[in-house]
C-alpha cells in the first residue's frame, strides 16, 4: 500500500508553488495524497520566515503532532522552506521527533531524505547553500485546473534592510525564456486559462543573462505570452519599482491577455524611511510609475504592500505614507506592522518603536485604505465584467447561493447565477456589478453570458494539468530563447537570445 502525505503551506505565492512541486515529487515517488490530512503518513511543512510569529506557529504545530508520532513511529514529519533554511539543526533540537529538514535550495531531495530517514531511523538534515535544481524542472501536482503558477526566477539581488528572503532564497537565478514559454504553453494545452509569472523580483528578470539578452527581457516575455494559443489571462508578481520600466507598461497595455492588474510594493511613503529600508526609489518615482500605468491602462487595479512602524519612523514619516496612499488610490493594500527579524540590518537599527505606537498607526492606515478601496469598488457599479469562475474563494457562497470569480483586473466578484445552470470553476461568465464593498464586488442580476471551457471540464472531472518537467534539471539560467529544440518554435518570440490583509513583517 502506498503511503499518504499532506503538505501544509505558509507564506507567499512562491511557497504555494513550491508546495505543488513537493506534492508532485511525492506522488512521483509513489505517495498518495491523504483524503484526511489528519491521518497522513507523511506531513510536510513548507514554512515562511517573514512574519515574526513564524517559528512559534511552526513549533506549535509540531507540538500538536508529537502525540501522533509517539503513537505511530512510522509516521514521518518533514520541515522545508525558508524557516528550515534559517533554523537548520535548531528544528530537530527543539522538536527531535521531526524526521527530515530540507532547505529552499534542495526541494528535489525530499523523497530521498524521507527514504533515508526511514532506513537509518535517524533525522536527516540537508540544507544546500545554493540552488542545485531549478524548482520548475520538477514535477508538480497542480492545485487548480484553470490557473497555474509559473516561476520565472528564484532568489533576489536586493538588500532591503527589513527582509530576510535574499539570505534564504539566494541570489537571483533566471530561467531561460524558452523554458518559461514551454511551461506556459504546456499549461495552456492542458486547458489552463490563466498563468501568474512568479519571481521574488519578477521584473528584474533577465539580469543574469546580461547584455542584449537581458535588456528588456521581462517585457519581451510578457509579449511572448500573448502568442500562446488558448492562454486568456497573464498576471505577474511581485515587481520592484526600481526595475519597472516603460517597456513593461507598454507590453502590459499592448498584449491583450496580460491583465490590467499591478501589484507594486510601496513599503513606505517617506523618502527617509525608504532610504533606511534600502529601497532604491523615492515616493515621487513610485507615483510617476503609477501615473504612467494609468495613462496607458486606465482601468488598471493597482495594489501594494506597506510596512508601518519601521525603526525610526516619525509621525511625519507616517503622514507621508498616508499622503502617498491618498494620491495613489490603491484598489487594495496588504498592510504589515514592522517586526524585527534576526539576521536583518533593520533588527539592529536604533529607534525601534513601541508596539502601541505601531498599532495605532497601523489602524489609521487600514481605515484610510478601507475607505479608498470602498470608493474604488463603488466606482465599478454598473460595469459589465468578465469573470473566471473560481472555487474556494467565496467563503459565504453556500449561505448566499452565490458563485465567485475573478475579474480581469483581479477584483473578487460574488455573483448570483440566476437562471443559468451548470456553471463550473474554470468557466467564463459576464455579469454587471450591482454593489461594491471594501474587499469585493457583488453582482446579483444574474449571468449575461456563460462560456463552458476545457478548464471547467477538467475541474468537473477532478483532473489537473500534468505539470511535467520542461527541461532537464541541469540547466540553470542559460540565456537560450525560444522553446527547447524538440518543441515547435512559437510564431513570434520575445526577441532576446535565449492579496487587504494585516499582520507583522
C-alpha positions as CSV (number, residue, x, y, z in Angstrom):
1,X,0.0,0.0,0.0
2,X,1.3,3.5,-0.8
3,X,2.0,5.9,2.0
4,X,-0.2,9.0,2.2
5,X,1.0,12.6,2.5
6,X,-0.2,16.1,3.1
7,X,1.6,19.4,2.6
8,X,0.9,22.4,4.9
9,X,1.9,25.7,3.3
10,X,2.7,29.1,4.9
11,X,3.8,32.3,3.2
12,X,3.9,33.7,-0.2
13,X,2.8,32.6,-3.7
14,X,6.3,31.2,-4.3
15,X,5.8,28.8,-1.3
16,X,2.4,27.8,-2.7
17,X,4.0,26.9,-6.0
18,X,6.9,25.1,-4.2
19,X,4.3,23.0,-2.4
20,X,2.9,22.0,-5.7
21,X,6.3,20.7,-6.6
22,X,6.7,18.9,-3.3
23,X,3.4,17.2,-3.9
24,X,4.4,16.3,-7.4
25,X,7.7,14.8,-6.2
26,X,6.0,12.7,-3.6
27,X,3.3,11.4,-6.0
28,X,6.1,10.6,-8.4
29,X,7.8,8.6,-5.7
30,X,4.6,6.5,-5.0
31,X,2.9,8.5,-2.2
32,X,-0.8,9.3,-2.4
33,X,-2.4,12.5,-1.3
34,X,-4.2,11.9,2.0
35,X,-8.0,12.1,1.8
36,X,-7.9,13.1,5.5
37,X,-4.8,15.3,6.2
38,X,-5.1,14.4,9.9
39,X,-4.3,10.8,9.2
40,X,-1.5,11.3,6.7
41,X,1.6,9.0,7.0
42,X,3.8,11.9,5.9
43,X,3.2,15.6,7.0
44,X,5.3,18.2,5.2
45,X,5.5,21.8,6.5
46,X,6.6,24.3,3.9
47,X,7.5,27.3,6.1
48,X,7.9,31.0,5.8
49,X,10.3,33.1,7.8
50,X,9.0,36.6,7.0
51,X,6.5,37.0,9.9
52,X,7.5,37.5,13.5
53,X,5.5,34.5,14.8
54,X,6.5,32.1,12.0
55,X,8.7,30.0,14.3
56,X,6.1,30.0,17.1
57,X,3.5,28.8,14.6
58,X,5.7,26.0,13.3
59,X,6.8,24.7,16.7
60,X,3.2,24.9,18.0
61,X,2.0,22.7,15.0
62,X,4.9,20.3,15.5
63,X,4.0,20.0,19.2
64,X,0.4,19.1,18.2
65,X,1.8,16.3,16.0
66,X,4.0,14.8,18.7
67,X,1.3,12.5,20.3
68,X,0.6,11.1,16.8
69,X,4.3,10.5,16.2
70,X,4.7,8.7,19.6
71,X,1.6,6.5,18.9
72,X,2.8,5.8,15.3
73,X,6.6,5.8,14.9
74,X,6.2,5.0,11.2
75,X,4.6,8.4,10.6
76,X,7.1,11.0,9.2
77,X,7.3,14.7,9.6
78,X,9.3,16.9,7.3
79,X,10.0,20.7,7.5
80,X,11.1,22.7,4.5
81,X,11.0,26.2,3.2
82,X,12.5,29.5,4.4
83,X,12.4,28.8,8.2
84,X,14.1,25.4,7.6
85,X,16.8,27.2,5.6
86,X,17.3,29.6,8.5
87,X,17.0,27.4,11.6
88,X,18.6,24.2,10.3
89,X,19.6,22.0,13.2
90,X,17.5,24.1,15.6
91,X,14.4,22.4,14.4
92,X,15.5,18.9,15.3
93,X,16.9,20.1,18.6
94,X,13.6,21.8,19.6
95,X,11.4,19.1,18.0
96,X,13.5,15.9,18.0
97,X,10.5,13.9,16.6
98,X,11.0,15.6,13.2
99,X,12.4,13.2,10.6
100,X,13.5,15.5,7.8
101,X,14.7,19.1,7.5
102,X,15.4,20.5,4.0
103,X,16.0,23.9,2.6
104,X,14.8,26.2,-0.2
105,X,17.6,25.0,-2.5
106,X,17.0,21.3,-2.3
107,X,13.3,20.7,-2.6
108,X,14.1,17.9,-5.1
109,X,15.7,15.8,-2.3
110,X,12.5,15.4,-0.3
111,X,11.6,11.8,-1.3
112,X,15.2,10.7,-0.9
113,X,15.5,12.2,2.5
114,X,12.3,10.6,3.7
115,X,13.6,7.2,2.5
116,X,16.9,7.7,4.1
117,X,15.4,8.8,7.5
118,X,13.1,5.7,7.4
119,X,16.1,3.4,6.6
120,X,18.5,4.9,9.0
121,X,15.9,5.5,11.7
122,X,17.5,8.9,12.3
123,X,16.6,12.5,11.4
124,X,18.0,13.8,8.1
125,X,19.0,17.5,7.9
126,X,20.1,18.7,4.4
127,X,20.4,22.4,3.7
128,X,22.1,23.3,0.4
129,X,23.8,26.7,0.3
130,X,22.9,27.3,-3.3
131,X,20.4,26.2,-5.9
132,X,21.0,22.7,-7.1
133,X,18.0,22.0,-9.3
134,X,15.6,24.7,-10.6
135,X,12.3,24.0,-8.9
136,X,10.3,24.5,-12.1
137,X,12.0,21.5,-13.7
138,X,10.4,19.3,-11.0
139,X,7.0,17.6,-11.4
140,X,4.1,19.3,-9.8
141,X,0.7,18.4,-8.5
142,X,-1.3,21.5,-9.6
143,X,-4.0,22.6,-7.3
144,X,-6.1,24.3,-10.0
145,X,-7.5,23.2,-13.3
146,X,-7.9,26.7,-14.6
147,X,-5.0,28.8,-13.1
148,X,-1.3,28.0,-12.8
149,X,1.8,29.4,-11.2
150,X,4.9,29.7,-13.4
151,X,8.2,30.6,-11.7
152,X,10.5,32.6,-14.0
153,X,13.2,33.2,-11.4
154,X,14.2,32.4,-7.9
155,X,16.2,34.4,-5.3
156,X,16.7,38.1,-5.1
157,X,19.7,40.5,-5.6
158,X,18.2,43.3,-3.4
159,X,19.4,44.2,0.1
160,X,16.3,45.6,1.7
161,X,17.1,46.0,5.4
162,X,13.9,44.6,6.7
163,X,13.9,41.4,4.5
164,X,15.4,38.1,5.3
165,X,14.4,36.4,2.0
166,X,17.6,37.0,0.0
167,X,19.7,35.2,2.6
168,X,17.3,32.2,2.5
169,X,16.5,32.1,-1.2
170,X,19.9,33.2,-2.5
171,X,20.9,35.4,-5.4
172,X,18.5,35.7,-8.4
173,X,18.6,32.9,-10.9
174,X,16.6,33.3,-14.1
175,X,15.1,30.5,-16.2
176,X,15.6,30.5,-19.9
177,X,12.7,32.3,-21.7
178,X,12.2,29.3,-23.9
179,X,11.7,27.1,-20.8
180,X,9.2,29.5,-19.3
181,X,7.2,29.6,-22.5
182,X,7.3,25.9,-22.9
183,X,5.8,25.5,-19.4
184,X,3.2,28.2,-20.1
185,X,2.3,26.5,-23.4
186,X,2.0,23.1,-21.8
187,X,-0.4,24.5,-19.2
188,X,-2.5,26.2,-21.9
189,X,-2.5,23.0,-23.9
190,X,-4.0,21.3,-20.8
191,X,-6.8,23.8,-20.7
192,X,-5.4,26.3,-18.1
193,X,-6.7,29.8,-18.9
194,X,-4.6,31.9,-16.6
195,X,-1.0,31.9,-15.5
196,X,0.8,34.0,-12.9
197,X,4.5,34.6,-13.5
198,X,6.4,34.4,-10.2
199,X,9.6,35.9,-9.0
200,X,11.0,37.4,-5.9
201,X,11.7,40.5,-8.0
202,X,9.8,39.5,-11.2
203,X,10.6,42.5,-13.4
204,X,14.4,42.1,-12.8
205,X,14.1,39.0,-14.9
206,X,17.0,38.7,-17.4
207,X,19.6,40.5,-15.2
208,X,21.5,37.2,-15.0
209,X,21.7,37.0,-18.8
210,X,23.5,40.3,-19.2
211,X,23.9,42.4,-22.4
212,X,21.3,42.4,-25.2
213,X,19.9,39.0,-23.9
214,X,18.9,40.6,-20.6
215,X,17.8,44.0,-21.9
216,X,14.0,44.3,-21.7
217,X,13.7,40.5,-21.2
218,X,10.6,40.7,-18.9
219,X,8.7,42.9,-21.3
220,X,9.6,40.6,-24.2
221,X,8.5,37.6,-22.1
222,X,5.1,39.2,-21.5
223,X,4.6,39.9,-25.2
224,X,5.5,36.3,-26.0
225,X,2.9,35.1,-23.6
226,X,0.4,36.9,-25.8
227,X,1.3,34.4,-28.6
228,X,0.4,31.3,-26.5
229,X,-2.7,29.7,-28.0
230,X,-5.5,29.3,-25.6
231,X,-4.0,31.4,-22.8
232,X,-6.5,34.1,-21.8
233,X,-5.0,35.8,-18.8
234,X,-1.5,36.6,-17.7
235,X,-0.6,38.1,-14.3
236,X,2.8,38.6,-12.5
237,X,4.0,39.2,-9.0
238,X,5.9,40.9,-7.5
239,X,7.7,43.7,-9.3
240,X,10.1,46.2,-7.8
241,X,9.7,49.9,-8.5
242,X,13.4,50.3,-9.2
243,X,13.2,47.9,-12.2
244,X,9.8,48.9,-13.5
245,X,10.3,50.5,-16.9
246,X,8.2,51.9,-19.7
247,X,8.7,48.9,-22.0
248,X,6.9,46.7,-19.3
249,X,4.0,49.2,-19.2
250,X,3.8,49.1,-23.0
251,X,3.9,45.3,-23.1
252,X,1.0,45.2,-20.5
253,X,-1.1,47.7,-22.5
254,X,-0.4,46.1,-25.9
255,X,-0.7,42.4,-25.0
256,X,-4.4,41.5,-24.9
257,X,-4.1,38.6,-22.5
258,X,-1.9,40.5,-19.9
259,X,-4.4,41.5,-17.2
260,X,-4.9,45.2,-16.2
261,X,-3.7,44.5,-12.7
262,X,-0.5,45.5,-11.0
263,X,0.8,44.7,-7.5
264,X,3.6,47.3,-6.8
265,X,5.1,47.2,-3.2
266,X,5.4,50.8,-1.8
267,X,6.6,49.8,1.7
268,X,6.7,53.4,2.9
269,X,5.7,56.8,1.5
270,X,8.5,58.5,3.4
271,X,11.7,59.1,1.5
272,X,13.8,58.9,4.7
273,X,12.3,55.6,5.6
274,X,12.8,54.2,2.1
275,X,16.4,55.2,2.3
276,X,16.8,53.3,5.6
277,X,15.0,50.4,4.1
278,X,17.5,50.5,1.2
279,X,14.7,50.7,-1.3
280,X,16.3,52.3,-4.3
281,X,13.4,54.6,-5.3
282,X,11.6,57.6,-3.7
283,X,7.9,58.3,-3.4
284,X,7.9,60.7,-6.4
285,X,9.3,57.9,-8.6
286,X,6.7,55.5,-7.3
287,X,3.8,57.8,-8.1
288,X,5.2,58.6,-11.6
289,X,5.1,54.8,-12.4
290,X,1.5,54.6,-11.3
291,X,0.6,57.7,-13.4
292,X,2.2,56.1,-16.5
293,X,0.4,52.8,-15.9
294,X,-2.9,54.6,-15.6
295,X,-2.3,56.7,-18.7
296,X,-1.7,53.5,-20.7
297,X,-4.1,51.2,-18.9
298,X,-6.9,53.5,-17.5
299,X,-8.8,50.7,-15.7
300,X,-5.8,49.0,-14.1
301,X,-6.4,47.9,-10.5
302,X,-3.2,48.6,-8.5
303,X,-2.4,47.0,-5.1
304,X,0.6,47.4,-2.8
305,X,2.5,46.3,0.3
306,X,3.1,48.8,3.2
307,X,5.1,48.4,6.4
308,X,4.1,50.5,9.3
309,X,6.5,51.3,12.2
310,X,9.9,50.7,10.6
311,X,12.7,51.7,13.0
312,X,13.0,55.5,13.3
313,X,9.7,56.2,11.6
314,X,8.4,59.5,12.9
315,X,4.8,60.8,12.8
316,X,5.9,63.0,9.8
317,X,7.2,59.9,8.0
318,X,3.9,58.1,8.7
319,X,2.0,61.2,7.4
320,X,4.0,61.0,4.2
321,X,2.8,57.4,3.8
322,X,-0.8,58.4,4.3
323,X,-0.3,61.2,1.7
324,X,1.0,58.7,-0.9
325,X,-1.8,56.3,-0.2
326,X,-4.4,59.1,-0.8
327,X,-2.7,60.1,-4.1
328,X,-2.1,56.5,-5.3
329,X,-5.7,55.3,-4.6
330,X,-4.8,51.7,-4.4
331,X,-7.5,49.2,-5.1
332,X,-6.1,47.1,-2.2
333,X,-3.2,47.3,0.2
334,X,-1.5,44.5,2.2
335,X,-0.5,46.2,5.4
336,X,2.0,44.9,7.9
337,X,3.3,46.0,11.3
338,X,7.1,46.0,11.3
339,X,8.6,43.3,13.4
340,X,12.3,42.6,13.9
341,X,13.7,39.6,12.0
342,X,17.0,38.4,13.5
343,X,19.7,38.5,10.8
344,X,18.4,41.6,9.1
345,X,20.1,45.0,9.3
346,X,16.9,46.6,10.5
347,X,16.8,44.4,13.6
348,X,20.0,46.3,14.8
349,X,18.8,49.8,14.0
350,X,18.1,52.4,16.6
351,X,14.6,53.7,17.0
352,X,12.6,50.5,17.4
353,X,9.1,51.7,18.0
354,X,6.8,50.7,20.9
355,X,4.1,48.2,19.9
356,X,1.3,50.6,20.9
357,X,2.6,53.3,18.5
358,X,2.9,50.9,15.6
359,X,-0.6,49.5,16.3
360,X,-2.2,53.0,16.4
361,X,-0.6,54.0,13.1
362,X,-1.5,50.7,11.6
363,X,-5.2,51.2,12.4
364,X,-5.2,54.6,10.9
365,X,-3.6,53.3,7.7
366,X,-6.1,50.4,7.5
367,X,-9.0,52.8,8.0
368,X,-7.8,55.1,5.2
369,X,-7.2,52.3,2.8
370,X,-10.6,50.7,3.6
371,X,-12.3,54.0,2.7
372,X,-10.3,54.2,-0.6
373,X,-10.9,50.6,-1.5
374,X,-14.6,51.0,-0.9
375,X,-14.8,54.2,-3.1
376,X,-12.8,52.5,-5.9
377,X,-15.1,49.4,-5.7
378,X,-18.3,51.5,-5.7
379,X,-16.9,53.1,-8.9
380,X,-17.2,49.7,-10.5
381,X,-21.0,49.6,-10.1
382,X,-22.8,49.3,-13.4
383,X,-19.8,47.9,-15.2
384,X,-20.0,44.7,-17.2
385,X,-17.1,42.5,-16.3
386,X,-15.8,39.1,-17.4
387,X,-15.2,36.6,-14.6
388,X,-13.1,33.5,-14.5
389,X,-15.2,31.4,-12.1
390,X,-13.1,30.2,-9.1
391,X,-13.5,27.7,-6.3
392,X,-12.9,28.1,-2.6
393,X,-12.7,32.0,-2.6
394,X,-16.3,32.7,-1.7
395,X,-16.4,31.6,1.9
396,X,-20.1,32.6,2.3
397,X,-21.2,31.3,-1.1
398,X,-23.1,28.4,0.4
399,X,-25.2,30.7,2.6
400,X,-25.8,33.3,-0.1
401,X,-26.2,30.9,-3.0
402,X,-23.7,32.9,-5.0
403,X,-20.7,31.8,-7.0
404,X,-17.4,33.6,-7.1
405,X,-15.0,34.6,-9.8
406,X,-12.1,37.0,-10.5
407,X,-12.4,39.9,-12.9
408,X,-9.6,40.6,-15.4
409,X,-8.3,43.3,-13.0
410,X,-8.1,40.8,-10.2
411,X,-11.1,42.0,-8.2
412,X,-13.1,39.3,-6.4
413,X,-16.7,39.2,-7.5
414,X,-19.5,37.2,-5.8
415,X,-22.4,36.7,-8.3
416,X,-25.8,35.1,-8.4
417,X,-26.1,32.7,-11.3
418,X,-29.8,33.5,-11.8
419,X,-31.4,31.1,-14.2
420,X,-28.1,29.9,-15.7
421,X,-27.2,26.4,-14.6
422,X,-24.1,24.2,-15.0
423,X,-21.5,27.0,-14.2
424,X,-18.3,25.3,-13.1
425,X,-14.9,26.6,-11.7
426,X,-12.9,27.4,-14.8
427,X,-15.8,28.6,-16.9
428,X,-16.1,32.2,-18.0
429,X,-19.1,34.4,-17.4
430,X,-20.1,38.0,-17.8
431,X,-22.1,39.9,-15.2
432,X,-23.0,43.5,-14.3
433,X,-21.7,44.8,-11.0
434,X,-24.5,45.9,-8.6
435,X,-22.6,46.8,-5.5
436,X,-19.1,47.5,-4.4
437,X,-17.9,46.5,-0.9
438,X,-14.4,47.3,0.6
439,X,-12.9,43.9,-0.4
440,X,-15.2,42.5,-3.1
441,X,-17.9,43.3,-5.7
442,X,-21.4,41.8,-5.9
443,X,-23.4,41.0,-9.0
444,X,-26.9,39.8,-8.2
445,X,-28.6,40.4,-11.5
446,X,-27.8,37.0,-13.0
447,X,-25.4,36.0,-15.7
448,X,-25.3,37.7,-19.1
449,X,-23.2,35.1,-20.8
450,X,-21.7,31.7,-19.9
451,X,-18.9,30.0,-21.8
452,X,-18.0,26.5,-20.9
453,X,-14.3,25.8,-21.1
454,X,-11.9,22.8,-21.1
455,X,-10.7,24.1,-17.7
456,X,-14.3,23.8,-16.5
457,X,-14.4,20.2,-17.9
458,X,-11.2,19.4,-16.0
459,X,-12.4,20.9,-12.8
460,X,-15.7,19.0,-13.1
461,X,-13.8,15.7,-13.8
462,X,-11.4,16.4,-10.9
463,X,-8.3,16.3,-13.2
464,X,-5.4,18.7,-13.1
465,X,-2.6,19.8,-15.5
466,X,0.2,17.2,-15.6
467,X,2.9,19.7,-14.5
468,X,5.7,17.6,-16.0
469,X,9.2,19.0,-16.1
470,X,10.0,21.2,-19.0
471,X,13.8,20.8,-19.2
472,X,16.5,18.5,-17.8
473,X,17.3,19.6,-14.3
474,X,20.9,20.5,-15.1
475,X,20.0,23.8,-16.9
476,X,20.2,26.9,-14.8
477,X,19.9,30.3,-16.3
478,X,21.4,29.7,-19.7
479,X,20.1,32.5,-22.0
480,X,18.7,30.5,-24.9
481,X,15.5,32.0,-26.3
482,X,12.6,30.0,-27.6
483,X,11.2,26.6,-26.7
484,X,13.5,23.6,-26.4
485,X,14.6,22.2,-29.7
486,X,12.2,19.2,-29.6
487,X,9.2,21.5,-29.4
488,X,7.8,23.7,-32.2
489,X,9.0,27.3,-32.3
490,X,6.5,29.9,-31.4
491,X,5.0,32.0,-34.1
492,X,6.9,35.0,-32.7
493,X,9.4,35.3,-29.9
494,X,10.5,37.5,-27.2
495,X,13.3,38.9,-29.3
496,X,16.1,38.0,-26.9
497,X,18.6,35.2,-27.5
498,X,17.8,32.5,-25.4
499,X,-3.5,39.9,-1.8
500,X,-6.1,43.5,2.3
501,X,-4.5,41.5,5.0
502,X,-2.9,42.5,8.2
503,X,0.0,41.1,10.2
504,X,3.6,41.6,11.3
505,X,6.5,41.7,9.0
